[in-house]
Amino acid sequence: MAKKTIRDIDVQGKRCLVRVDFNVPLEEEGGAMVVTDDTRINGALPTIQYLLDHGAKVILCSHLGRPKGKRDPKQSLRPAAERLEKLLKRPVLFIEECVGAEAEKKAHALKEGEVLVLENLRFHAEEEKNDAGFAKSLAALGEVYINDAFGSAHRAHASTEAIAHILPDAVSGLLMEKELKFLVEELRAPKRPFIVILGGAKVSDKIQVIDTLLDKADTILIGGAMAYTFALAQGKKIGNSLSEPNHVDTALKALEKAKAKGVAFLLPVDNAIAEKIDFGGRKVSPLKIIKSEDGIPKGWEGVDIGPETVKIYSKEIAAASTILWNGPMGIFEIADCAKGTFAIAEAVANNSASTSIIGGGDSVKAVKKAGYGEKVTFISTGGGASLELLEGKTLPGVAVLQDKK
């Protein structure tokens, strides 16, 4: 069922406790930690601005990193609060606690239109344990609970699950609403042709997604290291390419299901291969293109899809009405191995008539690095959460929110 959102409740004058995803990358500069990518903070702005425009008192909570229940100054949310202040162009308060008497005092003293950011939830081990007592202490700060942290919705933690049972209103923010719109509603009955592009390292990470999407897709395009497990399943030589020999049967079952369902399941017809990969220096040597049917020689490793595969895949993408992409086509972090991924990003961006959905994780980094972030319909903020939703799983942080009648 559709979930209630902030538009369905009265927030005027109320302390709104918002679970956001401010798990942003930090780096030390001049002795201070600074945010190096504010994408996730920007993602929360529509919800925060809506609440401010409607006279709410805004309290933001999030985790950052993996401090394992201990206070770590290098994983403090203060830099995120400082970046939010610049983005909102208004003062943002910060407190070095997220529960307790001081946090309650600060939260209860908020005036309408003020914003308070709490310290890292994971400085308390109880957060990841979904501890009811910790959730109760957190709930004491607010009157309304709003979950806008889609990237954490697949985890049943105190700030995403337990707390929603305590406060009288538990609704989604605007980012959460958008994620569910594209990853659930748009894909429930997608406009056809529906093309799915899947890449990344492991078949085992995506097998449930493949199985679920074989019931919906018209065409599935495979790239990345997972393609070599499929090649292995077909009896091809893959050299030293990353693969999962113990998942050959899984790959064969996917190919059989695709055939039975009449789904076009396309694998690379050529590959870029390298003898040596230097991740530190971000280079490979030497690099050459081979036909997939010829097999990859021993001592060589597949690092990207080849130009003929790009042509075939791009033609399929150009004809699509709905596109879902999860996972890069190669080691896109290295320039010589990024051509396939960037070409696919260009093909997706060029099909402006389609609904194009980038399903979180490395695909998002790849699309943005290729320069096409603004030319796709929707970019998900969730990695693991996106995958679990695409698998058809119920996310605890979503299930617990109130349904619309």
Backbone torsions as a table, in degrees:
resi	resn	phi	psi	omega
1	MET	NA	152.9	175.7
2	ALA	-65.7	143.6	-177.4
3	LYS	-96.5	148.7	174.6
4	LYS	-63.6	147.3	177.2
5	THR	-123.4	178.6	179.0
6	ILE	-60.0	-21.1	178.8
7	ARG	-72.6	-18.3	-175.6
8	ASP	-92.2	-2.0	-178.3
9	ILE	-129.4	164.1	177.4
10	ASP	-92.1	119.0	-178.6
11	VAL	-108.2	-5.2	-177.5
12	GLN	-53.3	120.6	175.6
13	GLY	73.6	1.6	-176.4
14	LYS	-96.2	149.1	174.3
15	ARG	-80.4	109.2	-176.8
16	CYS	-100.4	112.3	178.4
17	LEU	-88.5	112.5	-174.1
18	VAL	-109.8	121.0	173.5
19	ARG	-84.1	109.1	179.1
20	VAL	-107.8	170.6	175.4
21	ASP	-111.5	88.3	176.5
22	PHE	-103.0	31.7	177.2
23	ASN	-78.8	73.8	-172.1
24	VAL	-102.5	154.2	177.6
25	PRO	-71.7	137.0	179.0
26	LEU	-121.7	148.5	173.9
27	GLU	-138.8	151.5	-179.8
28	GLU	-84.2	127.5	177.4
29	GLU	-137.0	119.9	178.6
30	GLY	59.3	34.3	177.6
31	GLY	84.6	-0.7	179.9
32	ALA	-124.7	150.4	177.0
33	MET	-84.3	133.5	179.7
34	VAL	-130.3	152.8	178.9
35	VAL	-76.3	127.6	-179.5
36	THR	-99.6	-15.2	176.9
37	ASP	-148.0	113.3	-174.8
38	ASP	-100.8	21.7	-178.8
39	THR	-53.1	-46.1	-177.0
40	ARG	-69.6	-32.9	177.5
41	ILE	-68.4	-42.5	176.5
42	ASN	-60.0	-36.5	-179.5
43	GLY	-62.0	-27.7	-179.0
44	ALA	-87.3	-11.9	-174.4
45	LEU	-58.1	-43.8	-179.9
46	PRO	-57.5	-41.1	178.9
47	THR	-66.7	-47.4	-179.7
48	ILE	-60.6	-44.8	-178.8
49	GLN	-65.2	-39.2	177.9
50	TYR	-60.0	-46.3	-178.7
51	LEU	-63.3	-41.9	178.9
52	LEU	-65.1	-42.1	179.9
53	ASP	-64.9	-23.0	-178.7
54	HIS	-106.7	23.7	170.5
55	GLY	72.2	26.3	179.4
56	ALA	-86.1	162.8	170.4
57	LYS	-104.1	117.0	-167.1
58	VAL	-102.7	122.5	177.1
59	ILE	-118.5	119.9	-175.7
60	LEU	-108.3	132.5	176.7
61	CYS	-130.1	147.5	-177.6
62	SER	-160.9	166.4	168.1
63	HIS	-103.3	166.3	173.6
64	LEU	-149.8	120.8	177.7
65	GLY	68.7	-156.3	-179.1
66	ARG	-131.1	71.4	-178.9
67	PRO	-73.6	-5.4	175.7
68	LYS	57.7	44.0	174.2
69	GLY	77.2	10.5	-179.7
70	LYS	-124.7	147.8	179.8
71	ARG	-70.0	128.6	179.8
72	ASP	-137.1	109.8	-177.6
73	PRO	-54.9	-28.5	-179.0
74	LYS	-76.8	-9.0	177.2
75	GLN	-119.5	27.5	177.2
76	SER	-75.3	152.2	177.2
77	LEU	-87.2	3.0	179.6
78	ARG	-56.3	-46.2	178.5
79	PRO	-59.8	-33.8	178.3
80	ALA	-68.0	-39.1	177.8
81	ALA	-64.4	-39.2	179.0
82	GLU	-66.9	-39.3	178.2
83	ARG	-68.5	-40.0	178.0
84	LEU	-59.7	-40.0	179.5
85	GLU	-58.8	-41.2	178.8
86	LYS	-68.3	-39.8	-178.7
87	LEU	-70.1	-38.3	-179.9
88	LEU	-79.6	-22.0	-176.7
89	LYS	59.2	42.0	176.2
90	ARG	-156.8	158.5	-177.7
91	PRO	-60.7	140.7	174.7
92	VAL	-126.7	123.0	179.4
93	LEU	-83.1	152.3	178.0
94	PHE	-137.9	141.4	176.4
95	ILE	-130.6	139.6	-175.9
96	GLU	-81.4	28.1	175.1
97	GLU	-143.7	161.4	175.3
98	CYS	-123.5	-12.9	175.4
99	VAL	-141.7	168.3	176.8
100	GLY	104.2	177.0	-174.1
101	ALA	-58.6	-44.7	-178.3
102	GLU	-65.8	-41.2	178.8
103	ALA	-64.7	-41.6	178.6
104	GLU	-63.4	-44.3	-179.5
105	LYS	-59.0	-46.3	-178.7
106	LYS	-65.4	-42.9	-178.5
107	ALA	-66.5	-43.4	-177.1
108	HIS	-72.1	-18.2	179.5
109	ALA	-88.1	-6.1	-178.1
110	LEU	-61.2	143.7	174.2
111	LYS	-102.3	163.2	177.4
112	GLU	-56.8	134.4	178.7
113	GLY	86.9	2.0	177.6
114	GLU	-97.2	152.9	-177.9
115	VAL	-124.3	132.1	178.0
116	LEU	-125.6	128.6	174.8
117	VAL	-105.1	127.4	178.9
118	LEU	-86.9	158.8	177.7
119	GLU	-70.1	161.7	-177.7
120	ASN	-44.5	117.8	179.8
121	LEU	-58.7	-32.9	-175.6
122	ARG	-80.1	5.3	168.8
123	PHE	-71.3	-9.5	177.0
124	HIS	-116.3	120.8	-178.3
125	ALA	-60.5	-25.4	-178.1
126	GLU	-63.9	-23.8	-178.8
127	GLU	-59.4	-52.5	-176.8
128	GLU	-74.7	-13.9	178.0
129	LYS	-87.7	0.6	-178.2
130	ASN	55.8	40.0	-174.7
131	ASP	-69.5	125.9	-177.2
132	ALA	-64.4	-37.3	179.2
133	GLY	-65.0	-41.8	178.2
134	PHE	-66.2	-40.8	178.2
135	ALA	-61.9	-38.9	179.1
136	LYS	-64.9	-41.2	178.4
137	SER	-64.8	-38.2	178.6
138	LEU	-69.4	-41.3	-179.4
139	ALA	-63.6	-26.3	-179.3
140	ALA	-63.9	-16.4	-179.7
141	LEU	-80.3	-28.8	-172.7
142	GLY	-120.7	175.8	174.8
143	GLU	-117.2	-20.6	-179.2
144	VAL	-133.1	139.1	176.3
145	TYR	-109.8	131.6	179.9
146	ILE	-129.5	126.4	175.9
147	ASN	-104.5	115.5	177.3
148	ASP	-121.5	14.3	-176.9
149	ALA	-102.5	74.5	-178.6
150	PHE	-58.0	-38.3	-177.8
151	GLY	-61.8	-15.2	178.6
152	SER	-113.9	5.6	-174.0
153	ALA	-71.6	-14.6	179.2
154	HIS	-87.1	1.2	179.4
155	ARG	-110.5	132.1	176.1
156	ALA	-89.8	82.8	178.9
157	HIS	-110.0	169.0	-176.1
158	ALA	-57.9	-37.8	-176.5
159	SER	-86.1	-6.9	-179.9
160	THR	-116.5	-20.5	-176.4
161	GLU	-126.8	-61.5	-175.0
162	ALA	-58.2	-41.6	-176.1
163	ILE	-63.3	-30.7	-177.2
164	ALA	-66.6	-16.8	177.8
165	HIS	-86.0	-9.9	-172.1
166	ILE	-98.7	-51.2	-178.1
167	LEU	-78.0	148.3	-174.6
168	PRO	-64.7	-30.0	176.6
169	ASP	-115.1	126.8	175.9
170	ALA	-134.0	101.3	-171.7
171	VAL	-130.6	170.4	179.9
172	SER	-91.9	153.9	172.2
173	GLY	-85.4	-178.4	-175.4
174	LEU	-73.0	-30.7	177.1
175	LEU	-70.6	-45.5	176.9
176	MET	-57.9	-43.1	179.1
177	GLU	-59.2	-42.7	-178.6
178	LYS	-67.1	-42.0	178.2
179	GLU	-58.5	-46.7	-178.5
180	LEU	-67.9	-33.9	178.9
181	LYS	-60.9	-48.2	-175.1
182	PHE	-82.6	-39.2	-175.7
183	LEU	-85.1	-14.9	178.3
184	VAL	-116.9	-62.6	-173.7
185	GLU	-64.6	-47.0	-178.3
186	GLU	-65.0	-31.4	-176.3
187	LEU	-94.3	-3.4	177.8
188	ARG	-66.8	-43.6	176.2
189	ALA	-139.7	73.8	-174.3
190	PRO	-65.8	148.1	173.6
191	LYS	-67.6	140.3	-175.0
192	ARG	-107.4	151.7	4.2
193	PRO	-68.9	141.3	177.2
194	PHE	-105.8	112.6	-177.1
195	ILE	-106.8	130.8	176.9
196	VAL	-113.4	128.6	176.9
197	ILE	-111.1	119.6	-178.7
198	LEU	-124.3	130.5	178.1
199	GLY	-137.8	-154.7	-178.3
200	GLY	97.2	-175.9	-169.7
201	ALA	-83.6	-43.2	-166.9
202	LYS	-120.3	134.6	171.7
203	VAL	-64.3	-37.8	-177.2
204	SER	-61.8	-31.1	178.1
205	ASP	-72.0	-27.1	-171.6
206	LYS	-114.8	-0.4	-171.8
207	ILE	-60.2	-38.6	-179.9
208	GLN	-69.9	-34.7	175.8
209	VAL	-64.3	-45.6	178.7
210	ILE	-59.2	-46.9	-177.9
211	ASP	-60.7	-44.0	179.9
212	THR	-67.3	-44.2	-175.9
213	LEU	-75.0	-19.1	174.7
214	LEU	-64.7	-19.4	177.1
215	ASP	-83.9	-8.9	-174.9
216	LYS	-124.2	-33.5	-170.9
217	ALA	-78.1	154.9	171.2
218	ASP	-91.6	-36.4	-178.4
219	THR	-143.5	138.6	173.8
220	ILE	-120.8	128.5	179.5
221	LEU	-108.7	124.2	-175.9
222	ILE	-108.0	135.1	175.9
223	GLY	-144.8	-169.6	179.8
224	GLY	71.8	-174.6	-177.3
225	ALA	-64.9	-24.1	179.9
226	MET	-62.5	-23.9	178.7
227	ALA	-62.6	-27.8	-177.1
228	TYR	-76.6	-24.6	173.5
229	THR	-69.5	-38.9	176.1
230	PHE	-66.2	-39.4	178.3
231	ALA	-62.9	-40.9	178.0
232	LEU	-62.1	-39.7	179.4
233	ALA	-64.2	-27.1	179.2
234	GLN	-90.8	6.3	176.7
235	GLY	82.5	15.6	-179.5
236	LYS	-87.7	153.8	176.2
237	LYS	-80.4	133.0	-177.6
238	ILE	-121.7	10.4	177.9
239	GLY	56.8	-131.4	-179.6
240	ASN	-98.1	17.7	-176.9
241	SER	-62.5	145.1	176.9
242	LEU	-61.5	128.5	-179.3
243	SER	-157.0	174.6	177.4
244	GLU	-127.0	86.1	-178.6
245	PRO	-56.5	-29.1	179.7
246	ASN	-76.5	-2.7	177.8
247	HIS	-115.6	19.4	177.2
248	VAL	-61.5	-42.3	179.2
249	ASP	-63.4	-37.5	177.7
250	THR	-61.6	-44.8	179.3
251	ALA	-63.4	-42.2	179.7
252	LEU	-63.2	-40.2	178.6
253	LYS	-63.3	-37.7	177.8
254	ALA	-64.6	-41.7	179.0
255	LEU	-65.4	-39.0	178.6
256	GLU	-66.6	-41.1	179.6
257	LYS	-66.1	-40.4	178.8
258	ALA	-60.0	-43.6	179.4
259	LYS	-63.5	-43.5	-179.3
260	ALA	-66.1	-32.7	-178.1
261	LYS	-88.4	-9.6	-177.7
262	GLY	74.6	26.9	178.7
263	VAL	-93.1	128.5	176.0
264	ALA	-70.8	118.2	-176.4
265	PHE	-115.9	98.0	-171.4
266	LEU	-98.4	131.5	176.5
267	LEU	-112.7	157.4	-178.0
268	PRO	-56.6	136.6	175.8
269	VAL	-93.6	-15.6	173.8
270	ASP	-148.7	159.2	-176.9
271	ASN	-138.1	149.7	167.9
272	ALA	-89.3	129.0	-178.5
273	ILE	-126.2	155.0	-179.6
274	ALA	-138.3	154.7	178.8
275	GLU	-90.0	-37.3	179.7
276	LYS	-130.7	138.1	177.2
277	ILE	-120.9	120.4	178.5
278	ASP	-109.0	94.8	-177.5
279	PHE	-67.1	-37.0	-179.7
280	GLY	-63.7	-45.6	179.7
281	GLY	-86.0	-2.6	179.6
282	ARG	53.4	54.4	177.9
283	LYS	-152.2	159.8	175.6
284	VAL	-128.8	155.1	178.1
285	SER	-158.7	145.9	-29.2
286	PRO	-71.8	172.8	179.9
287	LEU	-122.6	131.7	176.3
288	LYS	-146.0	162.2	-179.2
289	ILE	-102.7	132.9	176.8
290	ILE	-131.5	154.6	175.1
291	LYS	-76.0	140.1	-178.2
292	SER	-61.1	-35.7	-177.4
293	GLU	-66.5	-23.7	179.2
294	ASP	-78.7	-17.0	-179.0
295	GLY	80.3	156.8	179.4
296	ILE	-94.4	125.7	-177.3
297	PRO	-66.3	156.2	178.7
298	LYS	-59.3	138.3	-179.9
299	GLY	90.9	-8.8	178.7
300	TRP	-111.0	156.3	-176.2
301	GLU	-133.5	136.5	176.1
302	GLY	-70.7	131.8	-176.2
303	VAL	-125.5	-9.6	-177.9
304	ASP	-169.6	163.1	171.1
305	ILE	-77.7	154.3	-177.8
306	GLY	-90.0	175.6	-176.4
307	PRO	-62.9	-35.1	178.6
308	GLU	-68.3	-38.6	176.6
309	THR	-63.7	-42.0	178.1
310	VAL	-57.3	-43.9	179.7
311	LYS	-61.8	-46.3	-178.4
312	ILE	-64.4	-47.5	-178.2
313	TYR	-65.2	-40.7	-178.5
314	SER	-64.4	-35.6	177.8
315	LYS	-65.1	-42.1	177.3
316	GLU	-63.1	-44.4	-178.4
317	ILE	-64.1	-38.9	-178.7
318	ALA	-63.1	-26.4	-177.9
319	ALA	-93.1	-2.8	-174.1
320	ALA	-79.1	150.1	172.0
321	SER	-102.1	-28.6	174.6
322	THR	-132.3	132.6	-179.6
323	ILE	-126.9	129.7	173.1
324	LEU	-121.2	126.5	-178.4
325	TRP	-126.5	126.0	174.7
326	ASN	-140.3	111.6	176.6
327	GLY	106.9	132.3	-179.9
328	PRO	-71.7	164.7	-177.9
329	MET	-87.7	-13.2	-178.7
330	GLY	-167.9	-164.3	-179.7
331	ILE	-81.5	75.7	-170.7
332	PHE	-67.2	-14.5	179.0
333	GLU	-68.4	-20.7	177.2
334	ILE	-102.5	124.2	-172.3
335	ALA	-51.6	-44.6	-177.7
336	ASP	-66.1	-19.9	-178.0
337	CYS	-108.0	13.6	-175.7
338	ALA	-103.2	-6.2	-174.2
339	LYS	-58.7	-43.8	-179.2
340	GLY	-64.0	-48.5	-179.5
341	THR	-61.5	-45.2	-177.6
342	PHE	-68.2	-34.3	178.4
343	ALA	-67.6	-37.9	177.4
344	ILE	-67.1	-40.0	176.7
345	ALA	-59.8	-40.9	179.1
346	GLU	-65.7	-42.4	-180.0
347	ALA	-62.8	-42.2	178.0
348	VAL	-63.5	-45.7	-179.4
349	ALA	-63.9	-35.6	-177.7
350	ASN	-71.1	-22.4	177.8
351	ASN	-86.6	73.7	-175.1
352	SER	-70.3	-15.7	-179.6
353	ALA	-81.1	-12.8	-177.4
354	SER	-91.0	165.2	167.5
355	THR	-94.5	111.3	-176.6
356	SER	-109.8	123.4	-175.7
357	ILE	-118.8	121.5	177.5
358	ILE	-99.7	115.0	-168.3
359	GLY	-85.9	47.6	171.4
360	GLY	77.5	178.5	176.3
361	GLY	66.7	-145.4	-176.0
362	ASP	-65.5	-23.9	178.6
363	SER	-60.4	-38.5	179.9
364	VAL	-64.5	-47.1	178.7
365	LYS	-58.9	-42.4	-177.7
366	ALA	-65.2	-46.2	-179.3
367	VAL	-62.8	-41.6	179.8
368	LYS	-69.8	-40.4	179.4
369	LYS	-64.6	-33.2	178.7
370	ALA	-75.0	-14.1	177.7
371	GLY	90.9	19.0	-176.7
372	TYR	-115.8	16.4	-179.0
373	GLY	-56.8	-32.8	-177.5
374	GLU	-87.5	-5.5	-173.4
375	LYS	-107.7	7.5	175.3
376	VAL	-108.1	160.7	-174.9
377	THR	-69.7	-46.0	-175.4
378	PHE	-150.9	135.9	175.5
379	ILE	-117.2	119.2	-179.6
380	SER	-74.6	146.0	178.7
381	THR	-92.9	-3.1	-175.8
382	GLY	-109.3	133.1	174.4
383	GLY	-87.2	-77.8	179.0
384	GLY	-60.8	-37.1	179.9
385	ALA	-64.6	-41.1	178.5
386	SER	-61.5	-46.9	-179.1
387	LEU	-60.9	-45.1	-178.1
388	GLU	-65.3	-36.2	178.2
389	LEU	-67.9	-40.8	178.7
390	LEU	-66.8	-27.1	176.9
391	GLU	-74.0	-12.6	-177.9
392	GLY	92.2	10.6	179.8
393	LYS	-77.5	156.3	174.5
394	THR	-89.8	127.5	179.1
395	LEU	-89.3	125.0	-176.8
396	PRO	-57.3	-37.3	-179.2
397	GLY	-71.8	-15.3	176.3
398	VAL	-96.5	-46.1	-176.8
399	ALA	-55.5	-35.6	-175.1
400	VAL	-75.7	-15.8	179.7
401	LEU	-73.5	152.7	-176.0
402	GLN	-69.7	137.8	178.1
403	ASP	-80.0	149.5	170.2
404	LYS	-74.2	146.0	179.5
405	LYS	-77.9	NA	NA
